[in-house]
Each structure stands twice: as C-alpha cells, then as structure tokens.
Amino acid sequence: MTTITSKWLTGNFGPVNEEVTAVDLAVTGAIPDGLDGRYLRNGPNPRGEVDPASYHWFTGDGMVHGVRLRDGRADWYRNRWVVDAGFGANTNVIGQAGRTWAIVESGFPTIELTDELDPIGSDGVDEALAEGYTAHPKLDPVTGELHAVSYLWAWDHLRYTVVGTDGRVRREVRVPVAGGPMVHDCAITENHVVLFDLPVTFDMDAAMAGSRFPYAWTPDHGARVGLLPREGQADDVRWYEVSLCYVFHPLNAYEDEAGRVVLDLVRHPKMFDHERLGPADGATRLDRWAIDPAAGRVAESTVDDTYVELPRTDPRCVGRPHRYGYAMEFSGGGHHGGGVKYDVVTGAAEHRQYGEGRVTDEMIFVPRSPDAGEDEGWLLSFVYDATTDTSDLVIVAADDFTGDPVATVHLPQRVPFGFHGNWVPSEG
C-alpha cells in the first residue's frame, strides 16, 4: 500500500500541535532598546488529521505566533489557534485602533485577539469586516487609515474599503468584475488604489468536487490592472492590460513626477495550473510596472530574476516613493531560503544567508526611530533551522544586511512556515 504524503504537510510546513506560553526567552546578542512592541505572524496550522492528497496549504487553521520585546528583553513567546465559530483567520495579523486582528480573504470573518493573542471573536469587529475582509490591507502612513480590496467567489465585484483610525469602515466602493478572480492583495499611492484582475479564478467544477480551495489558472480570463481614485467611484476606474501572469504581492507603489503609477511586484508566470495545492507553478521575479494614464498602457520591466516572495518595504514609504525592498528567497517547489535586499535606484541586490540549514520567513522592517532614514532600521523574521528542527526570531540591521545578526531570540518550539505578520509597537 502506497502512503500518500504532501510537501505542504512535511518538514516545517507541518503543523505544531501545542499552544505554548514561554517567558524570559534566551537571547544571543543584544535586542535594541528601541524595539518595544510585539512581533506577530500568522499562518496555516491544521488541527487534527487532514487528507494529504487534497490538503491545500492556504486552507489550514490559523495560528498566530508572537514575541513581546521590551527594554532589551524578550518577555514572552505565545502561539494560539485563531478560530471563531468554526472559521480560522490564517493569513495575516495586524494592529489597528489599539486592537489586534487576525485577517483572511475570500469571505471569512476578521477575528479580534487580545494583546496576549487569545481569540476574542468577531462580535466587536465592524460588520463590514466581520462578513469578509482581506489578507492585505494597506496602512497609509500619513492618515493612519487602512485601505483594502476584498473579493468573494459569489460577488460580481471587488469591494474597496477604508477603515479609519477608530477601527470603523468610513468608505466602501464596489467595482464590477467578471469571472470570480482571486485578488490576494492591492496597492495604494497618494491618490489611487491599484486593483488586480488576473487569471486565477473561481473553478465551479473543483468546488462541486469538494475542493476547499477551488481556484485555478484561467488564461482566457486575461490580465489587467486598474486605477481607482482613492475618493472616486466605480465608474472612475481605468483598466490597463498586462501580460498573462499572477501577482500575490506588490512590494509598493507610488506616483512619479511624470504622472505614472510605478508598481514594484513579485510576478508569477502562472498559478494553480499544474500544482493545485500550493504556490509552486514556476519561478517568480521582481518586476516593475509603470502605469501611464496618459498613454493608456503599462510598461513592464524586470528588476531582478531571483525567485523571491513575500516582499516588504519600510512601512513609512507605503504609497510613496521607496528605494529599498526586502524579500524572501523562495526556490522551486515552495522551499524557503535566505533573504534579499533590493536597491531599486541602483539596481543592486544583496543576498543574505542565515547559516547551514537555516531559512527565513517574511522579513518585517522596523525603523530605528520615527525620523530615521529609509534603510535605518531592523529586519525581524522567524528563521527555521532544519538541523535542529527549531526556530528563532532573528533581528538584522537593514543597513548591514549581510552582517551578523544584532540579536537572536531562541524560541521554545519551531514556527511552521506561514504567511504574513507585522510589528505592532506598544502604544505611547
């Protein structure tokens, strides 16, 4: 009898089975005194048995991991399943309006957490967020508002929402789209929201056959990107064709002096075509799309052809011009690797390795101070060590990207490969 296995359930993709609380964590090096807050990360962690032949990495129950840093110490590590009324928000975790939210896309509710990461539920969340949100709201560093684009297979539109600093939705626009596209992320500029309408769409046959993730590569759908004025309506959207591809994550977008919207993003040649259970359908690259409203077209170019994913930039640059970006190497078949730092002005790319058997997850940039320069800060990430089957929180100086870690926080258990997280600073 042949035993069926899945790469999305083995190694560090495999779940951990215990919720752990550990305090006064051991540290190698010195945690910068200015790091006062929580480093949080969300990802799939299935509870109980699942069928490896049909398990999709995107559908595992949510589990949030967090480390509390303060006064040069690592006060605690906690991990908690995020489930409310049978639903698990498994993709991102953010802080907004003094609250902590676990979030996910495609119609599942936002779940509020305590500061210690225990789930509260969705009852206190704005009704528009509780009924379905996104994995990737964009926090405007000037206004403090969250901009998001949500989708659901049953909708004939994308839903653009703005959440104010009070945690309530103040604006909603419904933009018609056909075919049920999967819209994982968006981008913002000072005056626009960037919409993606790309050829990964809802597959009714897969849904009827019982797939928990019924989305597939659909080249006939076409590929386009739209610009919605931030205070505009659906009729104001202008769409521009791009070459066939899929985009999970933009690095950032901004408006240049020529009036173009410049968009740096990770481009996949296709998605969920031959590999239907996870994102491993061809090598990615970092591309730049320059959307020219005057000319009515998009100029596409390649910044770097290293296979990367999970790009991030300085959060103070979101929607404004950026010079630096940071990403995780993501080799064929979904295997994690080292880190990459991009200088999109000079075209330079620095590559960082974390040591034999050690690979990083998404890197989060935290500025050293509110008025520090764009690259003057820390990069925080969970790093898995396959030689010991353990994980650490590793802190690297962004402006010494390939140098020794500033600090390594040793965790009581491994952290499975997951999706997204954020640094949530202490209030005040």
C-alpha positions in Angstrom: 0.0 0.0 0.0 1.4 3.4 -1.0 1.5 6.1 1.6 0.4 9.5 0.3 2.4 12.4 1.5 2.3 16.1 0.8 5.2 18.6 0.8 2.7 21.1 2.3 2.4 18.9 5.5 6.0 17.8 5.9 9.1 19.4 7.3 8.5 22.9 8.5 5.2 23.1 6.6 3.9 20.6 9.1 1.8 21.9 12.0 2.7 22.2 15.6 0.2 20.7 18.0 0.6 22.6 21.2 -0.2 26.1 22.3 2.8 27.3 24.2 3.5 30.2 26.6 7.2 30.9 27.4 8.6 33.8 29.3 12.1 35.4 29.7 13.4 33.9 26.4 17.1 33.3 25.9 18.8 35.8 23.6 22.1 35.7 21.8 23.4 39.2 21.1 21.5 42.3 22.3 17.9 43.3 21.4 17.9 47.0 20.5 16.3 49.1 23.3 14.1 50.9 20.8 12.2 47.7 19.9 9.1 48.0 22.2 6.2 46.0 20.9 5.1 42.7 19.6 6.4 40.8 16.5 3.4 38.8 15.2 3.0 36.3 12.5 0.0 34.2 11.2 -0.2 31.1 9.1 -1.9 27.7 8.4 -1.7 25.1 11.1 -4.3 22.3 10.6 -5.8 20.8 13.7 -6.4 17.1 13.6 -6.0 14.8 10.6 -6.2 16.1 7.0 -6.1 14.2 3.7 -2.6 14.9 2.3 -3.9 14.1 -1.2 -6.3 17.1 -1.1 -4.9 19.4 1.6 -4.2 22.9 0.2 -1.6 24.9 2.2 -3.9 28.0 2.1 -6.7 26.3 4.0 -5.1 25.2 7.3 -6.5 26.5 10.5 -5.0 29.9 11.5 -2.3 30.0 14.2 -0.7 33.3 15.4 2.8 33.3 16.8 4.1 36.3 18.7 7.2 37.6 20.6 7.0 40.5 23.0 10.1 42.7 23.1 10.7 45.4 25.6 13.7 47.1 27.3 16.2 44.8 25.6 14.4 41.7 26.7 12.2 39.1 25.0 9.4 38.9 27.6 7.3 36.1 26.1 6.5 33.9 23.1 3.0 32.7 22.6 1.2 30.8 19.8 -2.6 30.4 19.6 -5.0 28.9 17.2 -7.3 31.5 15.7 -10.7 30.0 15.3 -14.2 31.5 15.9 -17.5 29.7 15.1 -15.5 27.2 13.1 -13.7 29.7 10.9 -10.0 30.3 11.0 -8.3 33.6 10.0 -5.0 32.2 8.9 -3.2 34.8 6.7 -2.2 38.0 8.4 -2.3 39.7 11.8 -2.4 43.5 12.2 -2.8 46.2 14.8 -5.3 48.9 14.3 -7.1 51.3 16.6 -5.4 49.8 19.6 -6.7 46.3 18.7 -5.2 43.2 17.2 -7.0 41.5 14.3 -6.3 38.2 12.6 -7.4 38.5 9.0 -8.0 36.4 5.9 -9.6 36.9 2.5 -12.5 35.4 0.5 -15.4 36.0 2.8 -14.2 34.7 6.1 -14.5 36.9 9.2 -11.9 39.0 10.9 -11.2 37.8 14.4 -10.1 40.0 17.2 -7.3 38.9 19.6 -6.2 40.0 23.0 -2.8 41.5 23.4 -1.7 38.0 24.5 -3.1 36.5 21.3 -6.1 34.7 22.7 -9.1 34.9 20.3 -12.0 37.2 21.3 -14.2 36.6 18.2 -15.8 38.8 15.6 -18.7 40.4 17.6 -16.8 43.6 18.3 -15.5 44.0 14.7 -17.1 46.4 12.3 -19.9 44.4 10.5 -18.3 45.1 7.1 -15.1 43.5 8.2 -16.7 40.6 10.1 -18.5 39.4 6.9 -15.3 39.3 4.9 -12.2 41.3 4.5 -8.7 40.8 3.0 -5.3 39.4 3.9 -3.6 42.6 2.8 -4.9 46.0 4.0 -2.5 48.9 3.3 -1.9 51.3 6.1 -1.4 54.8 4.9 1.5 56.2 6.9 0.1 59.8 6.6 -3.5 59.3 7.5 -3.3 56.1 9.6 -6.2 54.6 7.6 -6.4 51.1 6.2 -7.2 50.7 2.5 -8.2 47.2 1.3 -9.7 45.3 -1.6 -11.8 42.3 -0.8 -13.3 39.5 -3.0 -15.6 36.5 -2.8 -16.4 33.9 -5.3 -20.1 34.8 -5.2 -19.6 38.5 -5.7 -19.7 40.2 -9.1 -17.5 42.9 -7.8 -14.4 43.8 -5.8 -15.0 45.8 -2.7 -12.7 48.7 -1.8 -13.0 49.8 1.9 -11.3 52.4 4.0 -11.1 51.7 7.7 -10.5 54.8 9.8 -8.3 55.2 12.9 -11.4 54.4 15.0 -11.5 50.9 13.5 -14.7 51.5 11.6 -15.3 51.4 7.8 -15.8 55.0 6.6 -15.9 54.3 2.9 -16.9 51.5 0.5 -16.8 51.2 -3.3 -17.9 48.2 -5.3 -16.1 47.7 -8.6 -17.7 45.3 -11.1 -15.5 42.4 -12.2 -16.5 39.1 -14.0 -15.3 35.6 -13.6 -14.6 35.5 -9.8 -10.9 36.4 -9.8 -8.8 35.7 -6.7 -7.4 39.1 -5.6 -5.0 38.5 -2.8 -3.5 42.0 -2.5 -3.7 45.5 -3.7 -1.5 48.6 -3.6 -2.1 52.3 -2.9 -0.5 55.5 -3.9 -1.1 59.0 -2.6 -4.1 59.4 -4.9 -5.0 55.9 -6.2 -5.8 52.3 -5.3 -4.3 49.7 -7.6 -6.6 46.8 -8.4 -5.6 43.4 -9.8 -7.8 41.4 -12.1 -5.6 38.4 -13.1 -6.3 34.9 -14.4 -6.7 32.9 -11.3 -10.4 32.5 -11.0 -13.1 30.5 -9.2 -13.5 26.9 -10.5 -17.1 25.7 -10.1 -16.2 22.2 -11.1 -13.5 22.0 -8.4 -15.9 23.4 -5.8 -18.6 20.9 -6.7 -16.0 18.1 -6.4 -15.3 19.2 -2.8 -12.2 21.3 -3.1 -11.7 23.7 -0.2 -9.7 26.0 -2.4 -11.5 26.0 -5.8 -9.3 28.5 -7.7 -7.3 27.7 -10.9 -5.3 29.2 -13.7 -7.6 30.6 -16.3 -5.6 32.3 -19.1 -8.8 33.1 -21.1 -9.7 35.5 -18.3 -7.0 37.8 -19.3 -4.8 40.1 -17.1 -5.3 43.7 -16.3 -4.6 46.3 -13.6 -6.9 49.1 -12.6 -6.5 52.5 -11.0 -9.3 53.7 -8.7 -9.0 57.3 -7.4 -9.0 57.0 -3.6 -12.0 59.2 -3.3 -13.6 58.1 -6.6 -16.4 55.8 -7.5 -16.5 52.6 -9.5 -17.1 54.4 -12.8 -13.8 56.2 -12.3 -11.7 53.1 -12.5 -9.4 52.9 -15.6 -8.2 49.4 -16.6 -4.9 48.6 -18.4 -3.9 45.3 -19.9 -0.8 43.5 -18.8 0.9 40.2 -19.9 -0.5 37.0 -18.5 0.8 36.3 -15.0 -0.3 36.2 -11.4 0.6 38.5 -8.6 0.1 37.7 -4.9 2.2 40.6 -3.5 3.2 44.0 -4.6 6.3 45.5 -2.9 5.0 49.1 -3.1 3.5 51.6 -5.5 3.8 55.4 -5.9 3.2 58.2 -8.4 6.3 59.6 -10.2 6.9 63.1 -11.5 5.6 62.2 -14.9 2.2 61.2 -13.5 2.8 57.5 -13.9 1.9 54.9 -11.2 5.1 52.9 -10.5 4.4 49.5 -9.1 7.1 47.0 -8.0 5.7 43.5 -7.5 6.6 39.8 -7.5 5.4 38.2 -10.8 4.4 34.5 -11.1 4.3 33.2 -14.7 1.1 31.3 -13.7 -0.5 29.9 -10.6 -2.6 26.8 -9.7 -2.2 25.2 -13.1 -0.1 22.1 -12.7 0.4 22.5 -8.9 -3.1 23.0 -7.4 -2.3 22.6 -3.7 0.2 25.4 -3.1 2.1 28.3 -4.8 4.7 26.4 -6.9 3.9 26.8 -10.5 7.1 28.4 -11.9 9.8 30.7 -10.9 9.0 34.3 -9.8 10.8 37.5 -10.4 10.7 41.1 -9.2 9.1 43.3 -11.9 8.3 46.9 -12.2 5.1 48.1 -13.9 4.9 51.7 -14.9 1.2 52.5 -15.5 0.9 55.6 -17.8 -2.6 57.0 -17.8 -1.8 59.5 -20.5 -0.6 56.8 -22.9 -3.1 54.2 -21.7 -0.6 51.4 -21.3 1.7 49.7 -18.8 5.5 49.4 -19.4 6.7 46.1 -17.9 10.3 45.5 -16.9 12.3 43.2 -14.7 14.1 44.4 -11.6 15.6 41.1 -10.6 15.1 37.5 -11.7 15.8 35.9 -8.3 13.0 33.6 -7.2 11.5 35.5 -4.3 8.2 36.1 -2.5 6.8 38.0 0.5 8.2 41.4 -0.4 8.1 44.2 2.2 9.3 47.8 2.4 9.6 50.5 5.1 6.0 51.0 6.2 6.6 54.8 6.2 7.1 54.5 2.4 3.8 52.7 1.6 2.1 54.6 -1.2 5.1 56.9 -1.6 8.5 56.6 -3.4 10.7 53.9 -2.0 14.3 53.0 -2.6 14.7 49.7 -0.7 12.8 46.5 -0.5 13.3 43.2 1.3 12.1 39.7 0.2 12.5 36.1 1.0 14.1 33.6 -1.4 11.5 31.1 -2.5 13.0 28.3 -4.6 11.2 25.8 -6.8 8.6 23.6 -5.1 7.9 26.0 -2.3 11.2 25.8 -0.4 12.3 28.8 1.6 15.8 30.2 1.5 17.7 33.3 2.5 16.8 37.0 2.3 17.3 39.6 -0.5 17.6 43.3 -0.1 16.9 45.5 -3.2 18.0 49.0 -4.0 15.6 49.8 -6.8 17.5 53.1 -7.6 20.9 51.5 -8.3 19.6 48.1 -9.2 21.7 46.4 -6.6 20.6 43.2 -4.8 22.2 41.9 -1.6 21.7 38.3 -0.7 21.8 37.1 2.9 22.1 33.5 4.2 21.3 32.6 7.7 23.6 29.6 8.1 23.6 26.0 7.2 20.1 24.5 7.2 18.6 27.9 8.3 15.9 29.6 6.2 13.9 32.8 6.8 10.2 33.6 6.6 8.9 37.1 5.7 11.1 39.9 6.9 9.5 42.9 8.6 11.2 46.3 8.6 11.1 48.4 11.8 12.6 51.9 11.7 15.1 52.7 14.4 13.2 55.9 15.2 10.3 57.9 13.6 12.8 60.2 11.8 15.4 57.5 10.8 16.4 57.2 7.2 14.6 54.7 4.9 17.2 51.9 5.4 18.0 52.8 9.0 16.2 50.1 11.0 15.8 46.4 11.8 14.6 43.4 9.9 12.8 40.9 12.0 11.9 37.4 10.9 11.3 33.9 12.1 14.2 31.6 11.0 13.9 27.9 10.9 16.8 25.6 11.5 16.4 22.2 9.8 19.4 20.7 11.5 17.8 21.1 15.0 14.1 21.4 14.0 13.9 24.7 15.9 13.1 28.3 15.2 14.5 31.7 16.3 13.4 35.3 16.0 16.4 36.9 14.2 17.0 40.6 14.2 19.2 42.0 11.5 20.3 45.6 10.8 18.9 46.6 7.5 21.8 48.8 6.6 24.2 45.9 7.4 22.1 43.3 5.7 24.8 40.6 5.3 26.4 41.2 8.7 26.0 39.2 11.8 22.5 39.3 13.5 22.1 42.0 16.0 20.1 39.6 18.2 18.7 36.0 18.0 15.8 35.2 20.3 15.6 31.5 20.9 12.0 30.1 20.8 10.7 27.1 22.8 9.3 25.4 19.6 9.6 25.7 15.9 7.3 28.1 14.0 5.9 26.5 10.8 6.3 28.3 7.5 3.4 30.7 7.3 2.2 33.8 5.6 2.2 37.3 7.0 2.7 39.4 10.1 3.6 42.8 11.4 5.4 44.7 14.1 2.9 46.2 16.4 4.6 48.8 18.6 3.5 49.5 22.1 1.0 52.4 22.5 2.7 55.6 23.5 
